[in-house]
Amino acid sequence: MLASKVSILLGKHLSINQTKQTHAAILVNGLYDLESLLVRQIIDSTSSHSYNTSHYIKLILNHVRNIDVFSVASTIRFFSRNCQFREAVNLYGELQRCGLSPSTFAVSSALKACARIPYRSGGILIHAQVYKYGFCNAVHVQTALVDFYSKVGNMDFAQSVFDEMVEKNIVSWNSVLGGYVKSGDLKMAQSVFDEMPEKDVISWNCMVSGYARMGNIERACALFRQMPERSTASWNAMISGYIDSGKIELARSFFEAMDQKNSVSYIVLISGYSKCGDVESAEELFGQLRRKDRLVYNAMIACYAQNSRAKEALRLFNEMLRLDLLPDGMTLASAISACSQLGDLKFGSWIESFIRGTGIQMDDYLATSLIDLYAKCGSIDKAYNLFHGLIKKDLVAYTAMILGCGINGRANDAIELFDEMMNAEINPNIVTITGILTAYSHIGMVEEAYLCFISLQKYGLSPSVDHYAIVVDVLSRAGRLEEAHGLIKGMSNQPHAGVWGALLLGCSLHNNLELGEIAAAHCIELEPDSSGYRSLLANIYASSGRWDDAERLRKGVEETGYNKLPGCSWIEEAKA
């Protein structure tokens, strides 16, 4: 009798609190056969996804006594639809471990999740199970396989599965079309597009965005004009294409011409303004939106972080938290980047605690952001712990560690990491070179620093002024002043005071009056209000016995009151 009443109740729309009360009644009265129905009720009643709902469903499934395939398949589908792809794949694996055979819906949803992570080996394993369970003729399973292989870039397999399909629907055609577009093979994409028995707006959008991304904006525009119907995504594809082509004004004109804009329209244009450094225009767009979701906040926070407006980025991040908008990995990575720019180790550490406390997946992207923060703030051991836990160590991760070790006196560690990176055949970028040159400079490895500097062209890089400054410094301190001066004279770009200052310091150490006067003259011309350069030149005069000149410079400094160059460092302030 009670079981019948609870079953009827579970067939109605319930709030999360009502669901929990019903769950309590099920547990207290031992109605364990109804737990699977409870899971389906939560999924059907959930209008918007939240972390708490997903966590609750996982808790029920972890303790359910009589698990059934339909409930698990529904949950896999729920996770996959709500971008919780790893959870979907993990639950599919749990289904296998329980000895239950998956349904076609479980297989297609798990394949979708594997495509989005991407989890190539997992998807291939599920493909093998398609044959085992006899799902080869299930249209939605075959379509999911085409989509999986298209998204992981294996177009030979995608085409093979597509060719084997007896019944092809518009989704199947769009999947293989999208795969060729994603792989950059627009010739094959155009061939598929022309062959399609019917085309929907997604088919047209795919081709428009493909040509736009490849820089053929004229062809994209021609297709856009030919479209029998246009969706918001069609307009967004053109806006994105114009942004990628560097034509932000045309992108804005398309945006203004739209009858109906969605949040993606705003996000695309905000990101475009971010790329060209126009933060004010991005702010204006952000302010126009009355209802802002997480993705809109992500775009604006990233805009601030990418344009050295770290305080504004963190202000907006805090506003997002106050509005109970749960941040995702993209939000958190931008916030951590802002902390890194400010040297705000305390708030950055709080974000790491927040990530672990809310169960957000600590993927390599997030971990690398934290590595950069800890490395720049001198917490090298914390950075190392995260670095060693990375699934795949890429250029960004190595660069963060090398630079962090280089500027924090861990030169040998930086050199070891650089050698490891080279052995992994990962080419450095400009920032990596800054880090390794700093490390070489710290321990006086002159030849290594010079060889690294001249090898920049091998990696298709041009040396920055800061690179010159480091190498001039290491040569000058080693007494190779003529080489250092020759390096400066050969610079294609204008040396700043730091470059000439490095030579002047070397001249002071090695008492080279002739080059010291040349270096000091340039330093004083570039930074006339600084007393440091005059003091160094006065020391050289004194060491050379030119006491009158030394005294003249020192008196000038005292009488004029030139400023000294201030030093600074990031420290955590102790609070009583």
N, C-alpha and C positions, 0 to 999 in steps of 0.2 A: 504493500500500500504506500509506504513512504517512498520506496524506490520509484514508483509510478509518478508520485507528486513531484519528486526532484527531477525526473526525466522531463516532465511537462515544463517545469520551471527553466530547465536548461535549454529548452527550445525557444525561449523568449530573449529579447534583448536586455542584457543586464549591465549595470555599471561595474567597474572593477571591484568596488567594495561589496556589492551584492554577490558578485562571483566568488569572492573570498569567503563570505558567509555561507554560501552554498557548498563551497569546498570543505569548510569546517564540518558541515552537516554530513557530508559524504564520508569523511574520515572518522568522525565520532560514531556513526552508525554502521561502519564497515561496508559501505556501498561501493566497493572498489571497482566494480564493473562499470561504474558511471564516470570514472576518472578520464577515460578517453573522450567521452562525450563532453566533459568539462573543458578539455583542451580545445575541441572544435568550437565550443560556445565562445571561448575567449577570442579565438581568431575571427569568428564571424561577427562578434560584437565590437571589435576594435576598429574604430573609424580612422584613427591616426596612430602611427607607430611610435612607441617610446621604449627606452631602454628598460624601464621597470616592467612593462608588459612582457617583453622578450625574456627577461630574467625570471619572471614568474612562471612562464610556460616551461622554461628549461628546468626549473625546480620541480614542477609537477612531473615532467617526463623522467627526471632522474629518480623519482621515488614511486612511480606508478607500478602497480603490481601486475596488472593485466594490460600490457601494451598491445595496440593493434596497428596494423600497417596504415590504415586510412588516416588515423590521427597523426602519426609520424610524417606521412606524406604531406598532409595539410600543413604541418609545422615547417617542414623543409621548404614548401612552396611559400609560406608566410615569410620565413627568413630571407629567401632568395628575392622575393618581391620588395622587401624592405632593406635591401643592400647589406644584409648580414650574411655575407657569402661564406665566410669561414664557418660560422655556426651551422649553416645549411649543409656544408660538406661534412662537418664533424657528426652531425645527426644522421646523415646518410650512412656513414661508417658504423655508427652505433646500431643502426637497423640491421646491418650485415652481421655484426657481432652477436646480436640476439638470435640469429638464425632465421630471421624472417625474410621472405622474398619481397623485394620492392615492387611497388606499382609503377605503371608507366609515368604517372604524374611525379612520383618521387624521383625517378630516373631523369626526366626532362628538367625538373627543378634543380637537381644536383648538377646536371651538366651546365645549366645556366650559371650556377654559382662558380663552377670550375672555370668557365669562360671569363668571368669578371675578375677573379682574383689576380692573375690567371694561375691555374693549377693544372699544368699540361699533363703530368703523369696521372693525376686523379681522373681527369676526363678520359684519357686513353683506357684506364682500367674500367671505367663505367661503360665505355664502348664495347669492351670485351664481354661485359655482363649483358649487354643488349642481345647478343647472340645466344648467351647461356639461357636467358629467360624468354627467348622467342619474341622480342619486341621489334624485330627488324622491319615489320610492316606498319608499325604505329607511326602515323604521320607526325604527331607532335614530338615523338622521340627522335625520329630522323631529322626533323627540322632543328631540334636542339643540338644534334650532332653537327649539322652543317654550320649552325651558329657558333658552336664551340670551336671547331677547327678554323673557321673564318677569323674569330677573335684572337686565337693564339698564333695566327699567321701561317697555318699549314693549309694553303689553298689547294694543294694536290689532293689531300684527304677530303677536304670540304667538297671539292668538285666530284670526287669519286662517290661519296655518300649521296650527293645531290643527283648524280646520274643514275644511281640505283633506285631512286624513289619512283614508285609506280604512280603515286598520286602527289603532285606538287601543288602547293597552295601559294598564295601571294607572300606569306611569311617566309617560306622556303626560298623563293626567288629573291626576296629582299636580303635574306641572310647571306647568300652567296654573292650578291651584288655588293653588299656592304663590306664583305671580306676583300674583294678585289680593290675597292676604293681605299680601304684601310691600308692595304699593302702597297698602294701607290701605282697599281697596274690599271690605269684608266682606260687603256686600250681594251683589255678584257672586260672591264666594267661596262664600257660602252657597248661591247658586243652582247653581253648578258642583257643590258637594258633594252637594246634593240630587239632582242629575241623574246622578251617577256610577253606572254599572251595578254596580260593586263597589267596596268601600272596604277599604283595608288600614289598619294601625296608623299609617302615615305620613300618610294622609288625615286621620284623626282628630286626630293630633298637630298637623297644620298648622292646623286650625280652633281647637283648644284654645289653641295659642300665639298665633294671630292675635287672638282675643278677649282673651286675657290682656295682650298688648302694647298693645291699644287701651284698656285700663283696665276692660273689662267682665269683671271677674273672676268675677262670679256666673254669667254665661253660660258662661264657660270651665269653671267647676267643674261646671255641669250637664252639659256635653258629656263631661267627664272621667268622670262617674258613669255615663253611658250607654255608654261604650266597651265593645265586646264583649271586647277584650283590650287590655292596657296594656303598653307597653314602658318601659324606664328613661327614654327621651326624653319620654314622657307625663308622668311625675312631675316631670322636670326643667323642663318647660314650665310646670307649675303653680307650682313653686318660684320660677321666674323671674318669673312673673306677680305673685305675692304680693310679691316684692321690689320690682318696679316700682311696685306700689300702696302701698309704704311699710309693708307688714305683714310685717316680718322674723320676728316670732314665729310667725306662721302658716306662713311659708316653712320655718322650722326644724322645725315639727311635721310637715309633709309629708315633709321630709328624714328625720326619725327614723322615720316610718311605712313607709319604703321597705324592701321585702324585700331587694332587690339594688341597691346603689349603684355607679355607675361614677365615673371621674375627673371627668366633666362635672358630676355632682351636687355634688361638692366644690367645683369651680371656680365654679359658679354661686353657691353660698352664700358662699364666700370673697369673691367680688366684691360680693355683697350687703352683707356686713359691712363691706367697704371703703367702700362708698357712705355708710353711716351712721356711719363712724368707729370702729367696734368692732374694733380691730386684735387685741385679746386673743382674741375669739371666733374670728376668722379664723386666728390662730396655733394655737388648739386644734384646729380642723378639719384644718389642714395637718399637725399632729403625729400625727393619727389614721391618716393614710395611710402604709402601709408602703412601697408602691411608688409613687414619684412620677415622673411624666413631665415633659417640658418645659412642657406647658400648665399643669400644676399649679404648677410653679415660677413661671411667668409671672404667674399670678393672685396669688400671695403677694408676689412682688417688686413688682408694680404696686400692691398694697395698701399696702405699706410706703412706696413713693414718693409715692403720692397722699395719704398721711396724715402727711407730713413726718417720716418715719422713715427718712431717707436712708441712715444708716450700716447699719441692718438690711437695707435693700434691697441694698446693695453686698456685704454679708457673704453673703447668700443667692446673689447672682449669682456670687461667687467659689466658693461651694460647688458650684454647678451646673457650673462649668467643671472643677472637680476631679473630678467624677463623669463627665466626658466627655459631658455632655449639651449638644449643639450649640445655642446660643441662636438664636432667630429675631429678626425685626425688632421684635416686641412686647417681647421680653426686653431687647433692646439699647436701645430707646427709654426703657423704665423705668429702666434703669441709667444712661443719660445724664441723665435727669431728676434722679436722685439726685445725680449729680456736679454738676449745675447748682445744686441746693440747697446743697451743701457748698462750692461754689466750687472743686471738685477738677478743675482744668483738666488736670493731668497724666494722671489716670486716664481722663478723658473723651477726651483725645487718643489714648490707648492703645486705647480702644474703637473710635475711628474707624479706626485702623490695623488692628485685628482685623477690622472689617467689610470693608475693602478686601482684606486678605490672605486671607480665607476665601471671597471671591467672593459674599458676601451682597449682594442687590440694595439699592443705596442709593436707596430710593424717597423721595418727598417727605416722608413721615411721619418717617422716620429723619433725613433731612437737616434738617428743621425742629427736631427735638430737639437736634441739634448746633448749629444756629443760635442757639437759646436759650442753650445752654451757653457758646458763644464770646462771644455778645453780653454776657451777664451778667458774664463774667470779663474783659471789656475787650479781647478779641481781635476787634475789629470788622472788620478786613480779612478774617480767616478766615470770619467770619459772612457778610460780603458775598459772598465767592466762592461759598459754598454757596447763598446766597439767589438769586444770579443764575442758578444752575444748576437751580433748581426748574422742573418742568414746569408746575405751576400754583401761583401764589402766593395763599395763602388768608389768612384773618384771623389765624390763629395765627402764621404766618410773618411777616406784616407787624408784628404786635404785638411779637414777640420782637425784631425789628430796631429798631423805633421806641423801645421801652423801653431796649434796649441802648445805642443812640445817645444817648438822652436822659440816661441816668445816667452816661455816659462822656464827656461834654463835646462830643459830635458833634451839637450842637443843629440846625445847618442840615441835616445829613443826615436827622435825625429828621423835621424839617418837610417836607423834600422827599418822604420816604417816605409821610408821612401824606397829603400832597396827591395822590400817586400812587394811594394806596389809595382815597381819596375819588373820584377820577376813574374807578377801576375799579368804583365803586358797591358797595364792601364796607363795611358799617357797622362802626364800632368797638365794642369792649367796654370794660369798666371798666379793664382793664389798659392797653389802648391809650391811653385818655384820661390815665392816670397818666404814661405815657411822653411824650406830646405836651405835656402841661402842664409837665412837668419841663424839656423842651426850651425852651419859651417862657420859663420862669422863668430859665433859664441865661443867656439873651441879652436879658432885660428886655423882652420883647414883651408888654406889659401888656394892651393892648386885645385882642390875639389870644387870650391866656390866658383873659381874662374872657369873651369871646364863646364860646370853646370850652366853658367851664364851664357857661354858661347854655344851651348847645345840647344838653346831655345828655338832656333830656326828649324831644327830637326823635328820638333813637335808642332811646327806651324804657328809659333808664338812670337810676338814682338816684345822686347824688354820694355818694362815701364820705367819711369823716372826713379821709382822706389827701388827697383832692382839695381839700377846703376848706383844708387846711394849705398846700398849694402855692399856691393862689390868694391866700390871706391873705398869704403870704410875698411874692408878686410885687407885690401892691397896696401892702403896707407898705413895701417897699424903694423903691417909686416915690413914697412920701410920701402916698399916698392912704389915710391911717390911719382916717379916719371911715368910708370905704366898707368897709375891711377889718373894722372893729369891727361895722358893720351886718350884714355877711355872717355873722359869728360869731353875732350875736344872732338871726339868722333861721334858724339851723341846727335841723333837726328832730331830729337825734341829738346826743348829748352830746359836745362838743368835748374832745379830749385835750390833754395839755400841749404837744404839738407845734404845735397850732393857736394857742393863746395865746402860746406861745414865739415864733412867727413874728411876731405882732403886737408883742410886747415888743421883739424885735430891731429892728423898724421904728421903734418909738418911741425906741429908743436911737440909731439913726442920725439921726433927725430931731428929737430932743430934745423929745418930747411927754410931759410929766410926767403929765398927767391920765390919759391912756389907758395910759401905762406903768405907773402904780400899779394900775390895774384889771387889766391883763394879768398883772402880777407876782403879784398876790394869787391869781389863779386858778392860775397855774403852781405857786406854793408850796403851795397847797392840794392839788393833784393829785400833786406830787412834792416832798414836804417835805424830803427828804434831799439834794436837789441844790443845789449852791452857785452854779451858773451863772446862774440867774434872779436871785438876790440881787446878784450881781456886776453884771449888766446894769442893774438898778434903781439900784444905787449909782452907776454911771456917769451915769445920767440925773440923779440928785440933784446930782452934782458939776457937770455941765454947766449946771444951773439955779441954781447958787450955793448949794445947800442942803448945805453941807459937813458940818454936824453929822449929818444923816441919812445921808449917804454914809459917814462914818466909823463910825457906829453899825452899819451893815450889814456893813462890811468887818471890823470887830472881831468881830462875831457869827460871821462865816464862819470866821475864824481860830481863835476860841476853841472853837467847836462842832465844827470839822473836818468840815464837810459834804462829801459826795462830789461830784467833778466827773463830768459825763457822759462816759463813755469813747467814743472813736471807734474804728472798726475798718475794715479793708479786706482783700480777698482778695489775697494775693500768693503767687507761687511761691518757695519757699525754695531758695536756691542751695546746692548740696551740693558740698563739697570733693572 
